[in-house]
Amino acid sequence: MAWYDEAVFYHIYPLGLTGAPKQNPYGAPEHRLNTLIPWIGHIKEIGCNALYIGPLFESVGHGYETTDYKKLDSRLGDNDDLKNFVSECHRQGVRVIFDGVFNHTGRDFFAFKDLKEKREGSQYKDWYCHVNFWGNNEYNDGFSYENWGGYNLLVKLNQRNPAVRDYICDVIRFWVKEFDIDGIRLDAADVLDFDFMKALRATANDVKPDFWLMGEVIHGDYTRWVNEGTLHSVTNYQLHKALYSGHNDHNYFEIAHTVKRLYEMGGSKPDGLKLYNFADNHDVERIYTKLNNKAHFAPVHILMYALPGVPSIYYGSEFAIEGRKERFSDDSLRPALNLSDFKDAVKNNPNTALIAALGKVRQSSKALSYGDYKELMLTNRQYAFSRSFNGETAVITVNNDDSDYTMTVAAGNCAEYIGTLSGQRVSVSNGHICVNVKANSGEVWIPYNENVAESISPVEITAAEIKRPESATAPSNNENVQNAQPENNAADNKADSEATDAANAATASNEQNATQASINSQTQAAGEDFEKGKIAGLQEAIIAIMEKKGPVTDQMRHDVYNNTHHDSLINWVKSFN
């Protein structure tokens, strides 16, 4: 067991949150990082105990065109500011991981500047990929080189060069020695050389006990990256896609099948894959913007916190702020926020209160961090599963329908359960609990005891619009998307209705049989939905990669979305590597 096994992450994009200039003037340090110190208390208040922050180091613009790996970006301050910030995080019980941008550098990086000056005579000419002194580029360097994403601003490092590997490993050692960090998120890990990642893992194992390496991976077989030789975890983009589309389409089969596939990928063991789960981040639209029905904010996050993996909240999303991708900019995804604008949000904003309650229960229930996963019930609109560890079983129930739903599901070996969000108590009868799951809501049920009951502060789960300060509101052209159209699948609706009737009328045993019959009747339709979900996931992965590389035209999007062939899309994804 390591600290990250029980982590609940908060994610900050510091250049955006602090309102730093878009371009670095390379002037005197502006101590903006210090303005984030009050956020540490907020992070703790909403139940997070770990922080992923970055990019942090000197760069040209958005932070990913690094010019100095050992110097805090002057728009944020100086190294003493960063040292003090991490120290304060640790003092308040928050672990810290940095963004490691090791696939490429900016053109102002010392090795590239030496290459421009000395050309063939530079000792760093082999630090970069495919340097061609017979070529040229738009900067009129008199040579060409391999870049990242089609941008010559980002010069691709030669990760197979031992000198490059040694330098980056030395950077990691420096970060630990200078700032005492607890781990690194590797940018663009899906295109990093595997031997290079093995060297990083060896360094991680050496610098600090339980030093965590998490990689950004958009799509693929996660076990290629997550194993004893390379990384501890990767970003769970597969679950991210399933969480919002599974609710927008009223299709819990997509979510459940995604979870099952990922769980089996880890050998169906709780300690198999500990993926980094998220509903949104600095590269994708805010979850509150993506959801057709804003009330689904609750079941989305209940699932994200309760399913296997390590949950993460992107700054501002706990307030349910909006953020839509713009054609040539991600600025609306990375806004400047004033914490004072959200004073008492845990008390006054039901969305923030929900996130805080989920953070609290996640840290108090070992079953949610270490437990196995077992599906208990599944329809298009209702889903239940359990997480069991060391004799403790947590039962999770969610409902994406506009009506309440009564379900009876298997429970653990105890006499009574309590809802960690509602405070409601239910008795176990014949090994089952019968619960009413509110519309567009959910619950995390854990075994009842007096200490647990005293620690629960019931939260109101509501879809009410929250009045937000102007600084935290998306641009006026970023209106909410229209509500989803009603489903036309009569067979699925009929099966859901039959399952509901059975739940209301049958005993626990009979209801289980009725639920299974409902599931069986929908298997073929669900399979078709799942295949569509896979195609949509691949299409989104391709668009996401394209957007990282540069502007995506309408024609490019048209070409991607018109391709509905699974194998073709897989090859398309692989072509980016």
C-alpha positions in Angstrom: 0.0 0.0 0.0 1.3 3.4 -1.1 0.1 6.9 -0.5 -1.3 7.1 -4.0 -3.5 4.1 -3.5 -5.6 6.3 -1.2 -5.1 9.6 -3.0 -7.8 12.0 -4.1 -6.2 14.4 -6.5 -6.8 18.1 -7.2 -5.4 19.3 -10.6 -4.2 22.8 -11.2 -2.9 24.4 -14.4 -1.0 27.2 -12.7 -0.4 29.6 -15.6 -4.1 29.7 -16.1 -5.4 29.8 -12.6 -3.0 32.6 -11.7 -3.9 34.7 -14.8 -0.3 34.7 -16.0 0.5 36.4 -19.4 0.2 34.1 -22.4 3.7 34.8 -23.5 6.8 34.8 -21.2 8.6 38.2 -21.2 11.6 36.5 -19.4 11.6 39.4 -17.0 11.9 39.7 -13.2 10.0 37.0 -11.4 6.3 37.7 -10.8 5.3 35.9 -7.6 1.9 34.6 -8.7 2.5 31.1 -7.3 2.1 32.6 -3.8 -1.5 33.5 -4.6 -2.3 29.8 -4.8 -1.3 29.1 -1.1 -4.9 29.7 0.1 -6.1 27.1 -2.4 -4.3 24.4 -0.4 -6.8 24.8 2.5 -9.6 24.6 -0.1 -8.1 21.4 -1.5 -8.2 19.9 1.9 -11.7 21.2 2.6 -13.1 19.3 -0.4 -11.4 16.0 0.6 -8.4 16.0 -1.6 -5.0 14.9 -0.3 -2.8 15.1 -3.4 -2.1 17.8 -6.0 -1.1 17.5 -9.6 0.2 20.9 -10.7 1.9 21.9 -13.9 3.5 22.8 -16.1 5.6 24.9 -13.8 9.0 25.5 -15.4 10.4 28.3 -17.6 8.8 28.2 -21.0 7.8 30.3 -23.9 4.0 30.3 -23.6 1.5 27.6 -22.5 4.2 25.8 -20.5 4.9 22.8 -22.6 7.7 24.4 -24.6 10.3 24.2 -21.8 13.3 26.4 -21.8 14.7 25.5 -18.4 13.7 22.4 -16.4 15.4 23.7 -13.2 13.8 27.1 -12.9 10.2 28.0 -12.0 8.6 30.0 -14.8 9.3 33.6 -14.1 5.6 34.4 -14.6 4.9 32.4 -11.5 7.9 33.4 -9.3 11.2 31.9 -8.4 12.4 28.5 -7.0 12.0 29.7 -3.4 8.4 30.3 -4.1 7.9 26.8 -5.4 9.9 25.2 -2.6 7.7 27.1 -0.1 4.5 26.1 -1.9 5.3 22.4 -1.8 6.4 22.6 1.8 3.1 24.2 2.7 1.2 21.5 0.8 3.1 18.9 2.8 2.5 20.7 6.1 -1.3 20.5 5.3 -1.1 16.8 4.4 -1.2 17.2 0.6 1.2 15.3 -1.6 2.5 17.0 -4.8 3.3 15.8 -8.3 4.7 18.0 -11.1 4.2 17.9 -14.8 7.2 16.3 -16.6 7.4 17.5 -20.2 10.2 15.2 -21.4 9.2 14.5 -24.9 10.3 17.8 -26.4 11.8 21.2 -25.4 11.3 24.7 -26.6 13.7 26.5 -29.0 15.2 28.5 -26.1 16.4 25.4 -24.3 20.2 25.5 -23.8 20.9 22.5 -25.9 19.0 23.8 -28.9 20.5 27.2 -28.6 23.9 25.6 -28.7 22.9 23.6 -31.8 21.8 26.8 -33.6 25.1 28.5 -32.7 27.6 25.6 -33.4 25.6 23.5 -35.9 27.6 20.3 -36.7 30.1 21.3 -34.0 27.5 21.3 -31.2 27.9 18.6 -28.6 24.1 18.5 -28.5 23.4 17.8 -32.1 22.3 14.2 -31.2 20.0 15.4 -28.4 17.3 15.9 -30.9 15.6 13.7 -33.5 16.5 13.7 -37.2 18.5 16.9 -37.3 19.2 17.6 -41.0 21.8 20.2 -41.8 20.8 20.2 -45.4 17.3 21.4 -44.5 15.7 24.5 -43.2 12.5 25.7 -41.5 10.3 28.8 -41.0 12.8 30.1 -38.5 15.6 30.0 -41.1 17.8 28.0 -38.8 19.7 26.5 -41.8 18.7 23.0 -40.6 15.5 21.0 -40.0 14.5 18.6 -37.2 11.7 16.4 -36.0 9.1 18.3 -34.0 6.1 17.5 -31.8 2.7 17.8 -33.3 3.7 19.7 -36.4 5.1 22.6 -34.5 8.7 23.5 -34.9 8.3 25.5 -31.7 8.4 22.1 -29.9 11.7 20.3 -30.7 11.5 16.5 -30.2 14.2 15.1 -27.9 16.1 12.0 -28.8 15.1 9.8 -25.9 17.4 7.0 -27.1 20.5 9.1 -26.5 22.0 8.1 -23.2 23.0 11.7 -22.5 19.4 12.9 -22.8 18.2 10.1 -20.5 20.9 10.9 -18.0 20.0 14.6 -18.1 16.2 14.0 -17.6 16.9 11.6 -14.8 19.1 14.3 -13.2 16.2 16.7 -13.5 14.0 14.3 -11.6 16.6 14.0 -8.9 16.9 17.8 -8.8 13.1 18.2 -8.4 13.1 15.8 -5.5 16.1 17.3 -3.8 15.1 20.9 -4.4 11.3 20.8 -4.0 10.7 17.4 -2.3 8.0 16.3 -4.7 6.2 13.0 -4.5 5.8 12.1 -8.1 5.5 13.2 -11.8 2.8 13.2 -14.4 4.6 12.4 -17.7 3.2 14.5 -20.6 2.6 12.6 -23.8 3.6 9.3 -22.3 1.9 7.4 -25.2 4.8 8.6 -27.5 7.7 8.2 -25.0 10.3 5.6 -25.7 9.7 2.6 -23.5 13.4 2.2 -22.6 13.4 5.9 -21.7 10.4 5.3 -19.4 12.2 2.3 -17.8 15.1 4.6 -17.0 12.7 7.1 -15.4 11.1 4.3 -13.4 14.5 3.2 -12.1 15.2 6.8 -11.1 11.8 7.0 -9.4 12.4 3.9 -7.4 15.7 5.3 -6.3 14.9 8.9 -5.3 12.1 8.5 -2.8 9.9 5.7 -1.4 6.6 5.4 -3.2 7.6 8.0 -5.8 4.7 7.9 -8.3 5.0 8.0 -12.1 1.7 8.7 -13.9 1.6 9.0 -17.7 -0.7 10.8 -20.1 -2.1 8.1 -22.4 -5.0 8.9 -24.7 -5.9 5.4 -25.9 -4.6 1.8 -26.1 -3.8 -1.2 -23.9 -2.9 0.5 -20.6 -0.9 -2.5 -19.5 1.8 -1.5 -22.1 2.6 1.4 -19.8 1.4 0.4 -16.4 3.6 -2.4 -15.1 6.5 -3.0 -12.7 9.1 -1.8 -15.3 7.6 1.5 -16.5 4.7 3.5 -15.0 2.5 3.2 -11.9 -0.6 4.6 -13.6 -1.9 6.4 -16.7 -4.8 8.8 -17.5 -8.0 6.9 -17.9 -9.4 8.5 -21.0 -11.6 5.4 -21.7 -13.5 5.9 -18.5 -13.6 9.7 -19.0 -15.4 9.2 -22.3 -17.8 6.6 -21.0 -18.7 8.8 -18.0 -20.2 11.7 -20.0 -21.5 9.8 -23.0 -23.0 7.0 -20.8 -25.1 9.7 -19.1 -25.8 11.8 -22.2 -27.1 8.6 -24.0 -28.7 7.1 -20.9 -26.5 4.1 -21.5 -25.0 2.7 -18.3 -24.0 -0.4 -20.4 -21.2 1.7 -21.9 -19.8 2.6 -18.5 -20.2 -0.9 -17.1 -18.6 -2.5 -20.1 -15.7 0.0 -20.0 -15.1 -0.7 -16.3 -15.3 -4.5 -16.8 -12.8 -4.3 -19.7 -10.4 -2.2 -17.7 -10.8 -4.4 -14.6 -10.1 -7.5 -16.6 -7.1 -5.7 -18.2 -5.6 -5.5 -14.7 -6.2 -9.2 -14.2 -9.5 -8.7 -12.3 -7.5 -7.8 -9.2 -7.9 -4.7 -7.0 -4.2 -4.1 -7.3 -4.1 -4.6 -11.0 -4.5 -1.3 -12.7 -4.8 1.9 -10.6 -5.7 4.3 -13.3 -6.0 8.1 -12.9 -9.8 8.8 -13.2 -11.1 12.2 -14.2 -14.2 13.8 -15.5 -12.3 16.7 -17.1 -8.9 18.3 -17.3 -6.9 21.1 -19.0 -7.2 19.5 -22.4 -11.0 18.6 -22.6 -14.2 20.5 -22.0 -15.6 20.9 -18.5 -17.9 18.1 -17.5 -20.6 20.6 -16.6 -20.5 21.8 -20.2 -20.4 18.3 -21.7 -23.5 17.0 -19.8 -26.8 17.4 -21.6 -28.6 17.1 -18.3 -26.8 19.1 -15.7 -28.4 16.9 -13.0 -26.0 14.1 -14.1 -23.2 16.0 -12.4 -24.0 14.0 -9.3 -24.0 10.4 -10.7 -21.0 11.1 -12.8 -18.9 12.1 -9.8 -20.3 9.4 -7.6 -19.1 6.9 -10.1 -15.7 8.6 -10.6 -15.0 8.5 -6.9 -16.4 5.0 -6.3 -15.1 3.0 -9.2 -11.6 1.4 -9.2 -8.9 3.9 -9.8 -7.5 7.2 -8.4 -10.1 10.1 -8.6 -9.1 13.6 -9.6 -10.9 17.0 -9.7 -9.8 19.7 -12.1 -9.7 23.1 -10.5 -13.0 24.9 -10.7 -15.0 21.9 -11.7 -16.0 21.4 -8.0 -18.0 24.6 -8.5 -19.5 23.3 -11.7 -18.1 26.1 -13.9 -18.4 25.9 -17.6 -15.6 25.6 -20.2 -15.9 24.8 -23.9 -13.0 24.2 -26.3 -12.5 27.0 -28.7 -11.3 26.6 -32.3 -7.7 27.8 -31.8 -7.4 28.2 -28.0 -7.8 26.2 -24.8 -7.9 29.4 -22.7 -11.6 28.9 -21.7 -10.5 25.5 -20.2 -7.8 27.1 -18.1 -9.4 30.3 -16.6 -8.1 32.6 -13.9 -10.2 32.2 -10.8 -10.3 34.0 -7.5 -10.9 31.7 -4.6 -12.6 34.5 -2.7 -15.4 34.5 -5.4 -16.3 31.0 -4.1 -16.3 31.7 -0.4 -18.3 29.2 1.5 -19.0 27.1 -1.6 -19.0 23.9 0.4 -22.0 25.3 2.3 -23.7 27.2 -0.4 -23.0 25.3 -3.7 -24.6 21.8 -3.7 -22.1 20.7 -6.3 -19.1 21.6 -4.2 -20.8 20.1 -1.2 -21.2 16.8 -3.1 -17.5 16.8 -4.1 -16.4 17.5 -0.5 -18.7 14.6 0.8 -17.3 12.2 -1.8 -13.7 13.2 -1.0 -14.5 12.5 2.7 -16.0 9.1 2.1 -13.3 8.1 -0.3 -10.6 8.7 2.3 -12.6 7.0 5.1 -13.5 3.8 3.2 -10.7 1.4 2.5 -13.0 -0.6 0.3 -13.2 2.3 -2.2 -9.4 2.4 -2.5 -8.5 -1.3 -2.3 -11.7 -3.2 -2.8 -12.5 -5.6 -5.6 -15.2 -4.8 -8.1 -18.4 -6.7 -8.6 -21.3 -5.6 -10.8 -24.7 -6.1 -9.0 -27.3 -4.7 -11.3 -27.3 -3.0 -14.7 -29.9 -1.4 -17.0 -29.6 1.6 -19.4 -30.6 3.9 -16.6 -29.6 2.2 -13.3 -26.3 0.7 -12.2 -25.1 -0.9 -9.0 -21.8 -2.5 -8.0 -19.9 -3.3 -4.8 -16.3 -2.8 -3.6 -15.1 -5.3 -1.0 -11.9 -5.2 1.1 -11.0 -7.0 4.4 -14.6 -7.9 5.2 -16.0 -4.4 4.4 -18.3 -4.1 1.5 -19.4 -0.7 0.0 -22.4 -0.8 -2.3 -22.8 2.0 -4.9 -26.1 2.7 -6.6 -26.7 5.3 -9.4 -29.7 6.4 -11.4 -29.6 8.6 -14.6 -33.4 8.6 -15.0 -35.7 11.6 -14.2 -37.7 9.3 -11.9 -36.8 7.6 -8.6 -36.0 3.9 -8.9 -36.2 1.2 -6.2 -33.6 -1.6 -6.4 -32.7 -4.6 -4.3 -29.0 -5.6 -4.5 -26.7 -8.0 -2.7 -24.9 -6.5 0.3 -22.1 -7.5 2.6 -22.1 -9.4 5.8 -23.5 -6.8 8.2 -26.9 -5.9 9.7 -27.3 -2.4 8.5 -26.0 0.1 5.9 -25.9 3.9 5.9 -25.8 6.2 2.9 -22.7 8.4 3.1 -24.4 11.2 1.2 -27.9 11.1 2.6 -27.4 9.6 6.1 -30.2 7.2 5.4 -30.1 3.8 7.2 -31.3 0.6 5.6 -31.4 -2.9 7.0 -29.9 -6.0 5.4 -32.5 -8.7 4.7 -31.6 -12.1 3.2 -28.2 -10.7 2.3 -29.7 -7.8 0.3 -30.6 -4.1 0.8 -33.7 -2.5 -0.8 -33.1 1.2 -1.5 -34.8 4.0 -3.3 -32.3 5.7 -5.6 -33.4 9.3 -6.3 -33.7 10.6 -9.8 -30.4 11.7 -11.4 -28.6 10.8 -8.3 -26.8 8.0 -6.4 -25.4 6.8 -3.1 -22.4 5.1 -1.6 -23.7 2.7 1.1 -21.2 1.5 3.8 -21.7 -0.7 6.9 -23.3 1.3 9.7 -21.7 2.1 12.9 -22.1 5.0 15.3 -18.8 6.6 14.5 -19.6 6.6 10.8 -23.1 8.0 11.4 -21.7 10.9 13.5 -19.2 11.9 10.8 -21.9 12.1 8.0 -23.3 15.5 7.1 -26.1 14.9 4.6 -25.8 16.8 1.3 -28.5 18.1 -1.0 -28.1 16.6 -4.5 -29.7 19.1 -6.9 -29.5 20.2 -10.5 -30.3 23.8 -9.6 -28.3 26.4 -11.5 -25.7 28.0 -9.3 -25.0 31.7 -9.7 -21.3 32.1 -10.4 -19.1 35.1 -10.4 -18.5 36.6 -13.8 -14.9 35.7 -13.8 -15.7 32.0 -13.5 -18.3 31.9 -16.2 -17.7 30.6 -19.7 -17.8 33.1 -22.6 -21.3 34.2 -23.7 -21.1 32.1 -26.8 -20.6 29.0 -24.7 -24.2 28.2 -24.1 -25.3 25.0 -22.5 -25.9 22.3 -25.1 -29.5 21.3 -25.6 -31.0 18.5 -23.6 -30.7 15.1 -25.0 -33.5 13.8 -27.2 -35.7 11.1 -25.7 -34.6 7.6 -26.6 -36.6 5.8 -29.2 -35.6 2.3 -28.3 -38.9 0.8 -27.2 -37.4 -2.6 -26.3 -35.0 -0.9 -23.9 -37.7 1.2 -22.4 -40.0 -1.8 -22.0 -37.2 -3.8 -20.3 -36.5 -0.9 -17.9 -40.2 -0.7 -17.0 -40.4 -4.4 -16.4 -37.3 -4.2 -14.2 -38.8 -1.4 -12.2 -42.1 -3.3 -11.7 -40.2 -6.3 -10.5 -38.2 -4.2 -8.1 -41.3 -2.8 -6.5 -43.2 -6.1 -6.3 -40.8 -8.9 -5.7 -38.8 -10.2 -2.8 -35.1 -9.7 -2.8 -34.5 -13.1 -4.4 -37.2 -12.7 -7.0 -36.0 -9.2 -7.8 -32.5 -10.4 -8.5 -34.0 -12.9 -11.0 -36.1 -10.3 -12.6 -33.2 -7.9 -12.9 -31.1 -10.6 -14.5 -33.9 -11.4 -17.0 -34.0 -7.7 -17.9 -30.3 -7.6 -18.4 -30.5 -10.6 -20.7 -33.3 -9.1 -22.8 -31.1 -6.1 -23.5 -27.8 -7.8 -24.2 -28.0 -7.6 -27.9 -29.0 -3.9 -27.9 -26.4 -3.2 -25.3 -23.8 -4.8 -27.4 -24.7 -2.6 -30.3 -24.6 0.4 -28.0 -21.2 -0.6 -26.7 -19.8 -1.0 -30.2 -21.0 2.5 -31.0 -19.4 3.7 -27.8 -16.1 2.2 -28.8 -16.2 3.9 -32.2 -17.1 7.2 -30.6 -14.3 6.8 -28.2 -11.7 6.2 -30.9 -13.0 9.1 -32.9 -12.7 11.4 -29.8 -9.1 10.0 -29.1 -8.1 11.0 -32.7 -9.6 14.4 -32.4 -7.9 14.9 -29.0 -4.5 14.0 -30.5 -5.1 16.3 -33.5 -6.0 19.2 -31.2 -2.8 18.7 -29.2 -0.8 18.9 -32.5 -2.5 22.1 -33.7 -5.7 23.6 -35.1 -8.3 21.1 -36.3 -10.4 22.2 -39.3 -14.0 21.4 -39.9 -12.9 19.1 -42.8 -10.6 17.2 -40.5 -13.4 16.6 -38.0 -15.7 15.6 -40.8 -13.1 13.0 -42.0 -12.8 11.5 -38.5 -16.5 11.3 -37.7 -17.3 9.8 -41.1 -14.9 6.9 -40.4 -16.9 4.3 -38.4 -14.6 1.4 -39.1 -13.0 0.1 -35.9 -9.8 -1.3 -37.4 -9.3 1.8 -39.5 -9.6 4.0 -36.5 -7.2 1.9 -34.5 -4.6 2.2 -37.2 -5.3 6.0 -37.3 -4.5 6.2 -33.6 -1.3 4.2 -34.0 -0.2 6.4 -36.9 0.4 9.3 -34.4 3.0 7.3 -32.5 
